[in-house]
Amino acid sequence: MDQSHGRIYTFHFIMLCLSNALFSASYNMMLPDLPAYLSSMGGEQYKGYILALFTLMAGLSRPFSGKLTDTVGRVPVMIFGSVICVICSLLYPLVSTVAAFLLLRFFHGFSTGFKPTGTAAYVADIVPTTRRAEAMGMVGLFSTIGMALGPAIGGYVTSIWDIHVMFQLSAVFALLSVVILVGGMKETLPNKQGFRLSSLKISKSEIFEPLVLAPVIVTFITYYSYGVLFTIIPDFSNYVGLPPASKGLFYTFFTASSISIRLLAGKVSDRYGRLPVLKIATVIMAIGVFTLGVANTPALMLTAAVIYGVSVGLNSPAVTAWTIDLGRPEYKGRALASMYIAQEAGIGIGAYLSAFVYHNDSRLFPITFYSTAIVTLLATIYLIFIYQNRRMQTVKQIVFSPGKWFQR
């Protein structure tokens, strides 16, 4: 169903965007309050695990979501991810120990292990290939809107009522995402298969798509900073003097700037190529993180949020479209799952290491951000000095035409 011509903004595409926004808002609305919630149970030293465990499960589930996306269908995979969000959100108020909280947080990661994989493959099926990054940018824009509104709504609800009401509202948002998928989405996978237990058996070749190694490397490096920021920004907001009611302000500024650039970034990527956009994005990202290292006022912190948001808005549509470009059409799910595994690994490792380096000591904020900026620049170095498109084409020729290649 992949198209070379046509329009993007069909009914199914718009419904998918709306479902994405609700899903994103559901699991993001709890992020600002989870560190304090865990601390109230006596688990302050485990703050880094909040994001790390979530992304670990998401990463572990990616090979399964990739295979099921390519066999059972895009829509069932998306529905499963959203349903997990509903269940986990309803269970948070029932846990009262650190161990139970961390276990639930671990299983909550199933949601983002499945929903984005099915979503990206669905988008690739229904949009023109010449406007792929633009479409990915639009879907990402709605996800980012959910990411912005979620923490703001969650923080407001928690301050007016309590955190348990916020968890219930999170479940409602995820349920609405499911309703849209069930009622408004038509499956796009041709020759889909019914689900069988054997579908969960993963061979080595189904875990990773070697043709997308380059975007996988860039994704891993750039999302390391994402894990760092979303782990320690709540504490950093207090450090620079933001009032508790405004602890989600960083996410709002970050999201607003990301939204403002996404559509333009996707169009530029479609016209001029993925690599030029990604090189610029990684440099801007490093600048944004470095700015946080010198920030000692709310204004400077929010300036850094804007810079970082621009970099993510440039990076995300380009790297997703690049992944689909390089992968095999019949294995879109596997290619995307490989990229998302790298994303979750980067976020998880960034979250864990930043909590270890920061160690609840405000004097260590600068070194945490400076070291993260250096890691981010590794992606720029890779794109400029190491990656060569000709080498990737050579790999593709070896995989698809080994006889012809070795006859040369």
ZAKOL-828625 format. One line per field, with one value per residue (C-alpha): residue number from 1; x negated, y, z. Coordinates in nm, 3 decimals. Layout:
% ZAKOL-828625
seq <- NUM:...
xx <- X:...
yy <- Y:...
zz <- Z:...
//
This chain:
% ZAKOL-828625
seq <- 1:2:3:4:5:6:7:8:9:10:11:12:13:14:15:16:17:18:19:20:21:22:23:24:25:26:27:28:29:30:31:32:33:34:35:36:37:38:39:40:41:42:43:44:45:46:47:48:49:50:51:52:53:54:55:56:57:58:59:60:61:62:63:64:65:66:67:68:69:70:71:72:73:74:75:76:77:78:79:80:81:82:83:84:85:86:87:88:89:90:91:92:93:94:95:96:97:98:99:100:101:102:103:104:105:106:107:108:109:110:111:112:113:114:115:116:117:118:119:120:121:122:123:124:125:126:127:128:129:130:131:132:133:134:135:136:137:138:139:140:141:142:143:144:145:146:147:148:149:150:151:152:153:154:155:156:157:158:159:160:161:162:163:164:165:166:167:168:169:170:171:172:173:174:175:176:177:178:179:180:181:182:183:184:185:186:187:188:189:190:191:192:193:194:195:196:197:198:199:200:201:202:203:204:205:206:207:208:209:210:211:212:213:214:215:216:217:218:219:220:221:222:223:224:225:226:227:228:229:230:231:232:233:234:235:236:237:238:239:240:241:242:243:244:245:246:247:248:249:250:251:252:253:254:255:256:257:258:259:260:261:262:263:264:265:266:267:268:269:270:271:272:273:274:275:276:277:278:279:280:281:282:283:284:285:286:287:288:289:290:291:292:293:294:295:296:297:298:299:300:301:302:303:304:305:306:307:308:309:310:311:312:313:314:315:316:317:318:319:320:321:322:323:324:325:326:327:328:329:330:331:332:333:334:335:336:337:338:339:340:341:342:343:344:345:346:347:348:349:350:351:352:353:354:355:356:357:358:359:360:361:362:363:364:365:366:367:368:369:370:371:372:373:374:375:376:377:378:379:380:381:382:383:384:385:386:387:388:389:390:391:392:393:394:395:396:397:398:399:400:401:402:403:404:405:406:407:408
xx <- 0.000:-0.310:-0.245:-0.468:-0.202:0.097:0.187:0.094:0.391:0.645:0.906:0.700:0.388:0.566:0.723:0.383:0.235:0.513:0.464:0.093:0.151:0.379:0.139:-0.158:0.031:0.134:-0.212:-0.385:-0.142:-0.281:-0.651:-0.686:-0.519:-0.668:-1.002:-0.820:-0.575:-0.863:-1.039:-0.726:-0.764:-1.125:-1.278:-1.450:-1.775:-1.592:-1.479:-1.697:-1.505:-1.175:-1.271:-1.538:-1.305:-1.032:-1.264:-1.430:-1.102:-1.018:-1.349:-1.310:-0.964:-1.068:-1.169:-0.826:-0.639:-0.845:-0.764:-0.396:-0.371:-0.500:-0.281:0.031:0.083:0.018:0.350:0.346:-0.004:0.105:0.413:0.211:-0.030:0.250:0.436:0.120:0.119:0.478:0.407:0.083:0.227:0.508:0.261:0.030:0.260:0.264:-0.113:-0.258:-0.614:-0.923:-0.961:-0.599:-0.629:-0.946:-0.794:-0.486:-0.702:-0.894:-0.578:-0.442:-0.724:-0.534:-0.313:-0.582:-0.744:-0.441:-0.240:-0.511:-0.632:-0.287:-0.221:-0.536:-0.481:-0.118:-0.223:-0.484:-0.209:0.037:-0.173:-0.367:-0.732:-0.834:-0.667:-0.768:-0.963:-0.691:-0.434:-0.656:-0.701:-0.326:-0.273:-0.560:-0.409:-0.092:-0.298:-0.488:-0.163:-0.063:-0.403:-0.353:0.007:-0.035:-0.273:-0.088:0.249:0.104:-0.064:0.254:0.475:0.231:0.218:0.598:0.691:0.418:0.187:0.439:0.685:0.402:0.337:0.705:0.707:0.401:0.601:0.889:0.656:0.510:0.860:0.965:0.662:0.784:1.135:0.999:0.789:1.074:1.336:1.149:0.842:0.830:0.550:0.284:0.071:0.133:0.158:0.175:0.168:0.367:0.191:0.039:-0.191:-0.459:-0.442:-0.624:-0.920:-1.199:-1.498:-1.830:-1.766:-1.437:-1.591:-1.786:-1.777:-2.143:-2.053:-1.949:-2.268:-2.350:-2.020:-2.034:-2.370:-2.253:-1.930:-2.112:-2.350:-2.095:-1.837:-2.096:-2.050:-1.672:-1.706:-1.934:-1.705:-1.382:-1.538:-1.694:-1.502:-1.241:-1.519:-1.702:-1.386:-1.384:-1.756:-1.721:-1.427:-1.112:-0.816:-0.681:-0.366:-0.588:-0.806:-0.659:-0.751:-1.070:-0.864:-0.622:-0.898:-1.079:-0.762:-0.655:-0.988:-0.986:-0.637:-0.732:-1.009:-0.880:-0.681:-0.948:-1.215:-1.029:-0.986:-1.353:-1.455:-1.239:-1.387:-1.754:-1.815:-1.830:-2.201:-2.224:-1.929:-2.072:-2.415:-2.262:-2.026:-2.300:-2.507:-2.205:-2.124:-2.473:-2.444:-2.110:-2.246:-2.562:-2.345:-2.177:-2.523:-2.572:-2.209:-2.150:-1.824:-1.480:-1.522:-1.844:-1.705:-1.400:-1.624:-1.807:-1.470:-1.384:-1.720:-1.692:-1.334:-1.441:-1.707:-1.458:-1.209:-1.477:-1.614:-1.308:-1.129:-1.458:-1.597:-1.263:-1.226:-1.592:-1.529:-1.238:-1.439:-1.721:-1.513:-1.340:-0.975:-0.846:-1.019:-0.923:-0.830:-1.168:-1.358:-1.158:-1.186:-1.565:-1.563:-1.331:-1.549:-1.834:-1.607:-1.502:-1.860:-1.981:-1.705:-1.750:-2.128:-2.106:-1.853:-2.055:-2.396:-2.267:-2.112:-2.443:-2.653:-2.412:-2.364:-2.111:-2.389:-2.309:-2.680:-2.704:-2.442:-2.701:-2.925:-2.618:-2.509:-2.860:-2.933:-2.597:-2.680:-3.006:-2.822:-2.575:-2.857:-2.964:-2.662:-2.789:-3.134:-2.984:-2.774:-3.052:-3.361:-3.255:-2.930:-2.942:-2.632:-2.835:-2.925:-2.559:-2.473:-2.747:-2.591:-2.252:-2.395:-2.561:-2.236:-2.006:-2.236:-2.519:-2.580:-2.599:-2.821:-3.077:-3.095:-3.244
yy <- 0.000:0.219:0.518:0.728:0.997:1.124:1.324:1.283:1.421:1.142:1.046:0.749:0.961:1.229:0.967:0.808:1.144:1.200:0.853:0.922:1.248:1.078:0.788:1.020:1.237:0.928:0.806:1.146:1.315:1.115:1.186:1.505:1.345:0.995:1.090:1.242:0.950:0.703:0.911:0.901:0.523:0.554:0.496:0.829:0.657:0.471:0.776:0.675:0.350:0.528:0.588:0.317:0.026:0.166:0.192:-0.142:-0.327:-0.118:-0.219:-0.587:-0.596:-0.431:-0.750:-0.894:-0.580:-0.564:-0.922:-0.892:-0.565:-0.745:-1.055:-1.000:-0.637:-0.275:-0.204:-0.497:-0.398:-0.037:-0.145:-0.377:-0.096:0.142:-0.122:-0.183:0.190:0.169:-0.127:0.008:0.354:0.195:-0.015:0.265:0.375:0.015:-0.021:0.081:-0.054:0.044:-0.306:-0.318:0.030:-0.059:-0.386:-0.205:0.061:-0.217:-0.371:-0.029:-0.019:-0.272:0.016:0.218:-0.104:-0.173:0.141:0.347:0.050:-0.018:0.353:0.426:0.121:0.223:0.574:0.436:0.226:0.509:0.814:0.897:0.795:1.143:1.297:1.036:1.261:1.527:1.265:1.135:1.492:1.542:1.220:1.319:1.665:1.516:1.291:1.598:1.784:1.495:1.509:1.879:1.867:1.548:1.679:2.011:1.839:1.582:1.844:2.052:1.755:1.641:1.989:2.028:1.672:1.412:1.182:0.897:1.106:1.184:0.810:0.755:1.039:0.883:0.562:0.756:0.916:0.577:0.427:0.702:0.616:0.255:0.363:0.556:0.262:0.013:0.232:0.429:0.244:0.006:-0.250:-0.181:-0.496:-0.719:-1.094:-1.058:-1.369:-1.465:-1.452:-1.780:-1.854:-1.937:-1.570:-1.491:-1.708:-1.475:-1.592:-1.409:-1.260:-1.109:-0.915:-0.662:-0.528:-0.479:-0.242:0.028:0.022:0.388:0.537:0.295:0.437:0.797:0.721:0.559:0.850:1.129:0.970:0.930:1.300:1.255:1.001:1.236:1.537:1.363:1.206:1.507:1.807:1.790:1.834:2.085:2.296:2.330:2.409:2.708:2.847:2.738:2.695:2.338:2.420:2.506:2.196:2.091:2.423:2.282:2.021:2.287:2.505:2.202:2.075:2.412:2.460:2.100:2.145:2.470:2.306:1.955:2.015:2.233:1.982:1.696:1.887:1.988:1.628:1.504:1.762:1.781:1.447:1.301:1.349:1.731:1.768:1.517:1.680:2.016:1.859:1.686:2.005:2.204:1.927:1.942:2.321:2.287:2.037:2.244:2.549:2.358:2.306:2.682:2.758:2.901:3.086:2.979:3.197:3.027:2.682:2.753:2.891:2.558:2.381:2.574:2.492:2.126:2.112:2.246:1.975:1.698:1.842:1.826:1.487:1.268:1.283:1.257:0.955:0.770:0.831:0.735:0.406:0.322:0.436:0.193:-0.104:-0.363:-0.279:-0.616:-0.574:-0.221:-0.339:-0.503:-0.198:0.037:-0.198:-0.192:0.186:0.193:-0.058:0.188:0.469:0.286:0.178:0.537:0.672:0.396:0.424:0.803:0.791:0.545:0.706:1.059:0.955:0.790:1.096:1.351:1.141:1.390:1.650:1.984:2.065:1.786:1.926:2.099:1.793:1.582:1.812:1.876:1.504:1.454:1.726:1.547:1.218:1.394:1.532:1.174:1.150:1.451:1.296:0.968:1.133:1.356:1.139:0.774:0.710:0.691:0.626:0.425:0.173:0.129:0.073:-0.192:-0.374:-0.361:-0.507:-0.790:-0.873:-0.863:-0.966:-1.171:-1.367:-1.058:-0.886:-1.161:-1.208:-0.861
zz <- 0.000:-0.016:-0.241:-0.458:-0.516:-0.325:-0.023:0.340:0.528:0.486:0.746:0.869:0.900:1.103:1.331:1.381:1.478:1.732:1.879:1.906:2.095:2.349:2.396:2.443:2.691:2.887:2.984:2.985:3.224:3.516:3.454:3.664:3.967:3.963:4.129:4.428:4.435:4.448:4.713:4.930:4.937:5.048:4.705:4.645:4.544:4.266:4.067:3.774:3.746:3.672:3.311:3.285:3.366:3.145:2.847:2.922:2.881:2.574:2.421:2.510:2.355:2.027:1.841:1.922:1.820:1.500:1.404:1.495:1.302:0.991:1.037:1.250:1.151:1.237:1.410:1.660:1.769:1.825:2.020:2.244:2.333:2.427:2.632:2.838:2.918:3.042:3.270:3.418:3.484:3.686:3.884:4.003:4.289:4.417:4.469:4.804:4.801:4.605:4.460:4.340:4.188:3.997:3.873:3.747:3.586:3.410:3.261:3.167:2.911:2.699:2.587:2.410:2.295:2.076:1.991:1.813:1.606:1.466:1.418:1.216:0.994:0.937:0.838:0.597:0.436:0.370:0.279:-0.040:-0.024:-0.138:0.169:0.424:0.661:0.646:0.750:1.026:1.140:1.162:1.358:1.583:1.622:1.769:1.994:2.107:2.172:2.395:2.560:2.633:2.746:2.947:3.216:3.233:3.278:3.516:3.732:3.749:3.838:4.108:4.262:4.265:4.366:4.414:4.222:4.222:4.020:3.778:3.729:3.655:3.402:3.238:3.193:3.035:2.779:2.684:2.656:2.417:2.204:2.192:2.093:1.795:1.680:1.710:1.550:1.287:1.159:0.862:0.856:0.589:0.609:0.306:0.364:0.739:0.954:1.259:1.595:1.713:2.004:1.747:1.644:1.968:1.873:1.762:1.561:1.564:1.220:1.342:1.629:1.425:1.069:0.963:0.679:0.929:1.136:1.065:1.189:1.482:1.591:1.555:1.742:2.032:2.078:2.044:2.274:2.548:2.620:2.625:2.907:3.099:3.073:3.158:3.466:3.638:3.499:3.780:4.038:3.819:3.793:4.170:4.168:3.932:4.130:3.951:4.190:4.235:4.037:3.736:3.738:3.402:3.238:3.083:2.898:2.775:2.626:2.489:2.323:2.183:2.007:1.883:1.739:1.567:1.363:1.289:0.971:0.815:0.917:0.754:0.427:0.423:0.492:0.202:-0.033:0.062:0.233:0.581:0.648:0.622:0.860:1.108:1.112:1.198:1.453:1.651:1.677:1.800:2.047:2.198:2.229:2.409:2.661:2.715:2.785:3.066:3.217:3.257:3.345:3.693:3.631:3.505:3.196:3.090:3.162:2.946:2.671:2.674:2.656:2.337:2.177:2.269:2.141:1.802:1.777:1.857:1.608:1.339:1.439:1.494:1.153:0.962:1.147:1.131:0.758:0.707:0.882:0.653:0.348:0.422:0.538:0.324:0.242:0.360:0.697:0.796:1.143:1.195:1.072:1.292:1.589:1.549:1.558:1.859:2.044:2.004:2.120:2.435:2.505:2.472:2.697:2.955:2.976:2.981:3.264:3.469:3.423:3.480:3.812:3.902:3.809:3.958:4.275:4.419:4.456:4.290:4.260:4.001:3.763:3.538:3.493:3.419:3.138:3.000:2.972:2.800:2.546:2.465:2.411:2.180:1.965:1.895:1.663:1.467:1.443:1.322:1.052:0.921:0.950:0.977:0.796:0.418:0.214:-0.038:0.231:0.322:-0.044:-0.059:0.234:0.064:-0.256:-0.066:0.116:-0.186:-0.473:-0.324:-0.644:-0.860:-0.606:-0.575:-0.952:-0.981
//
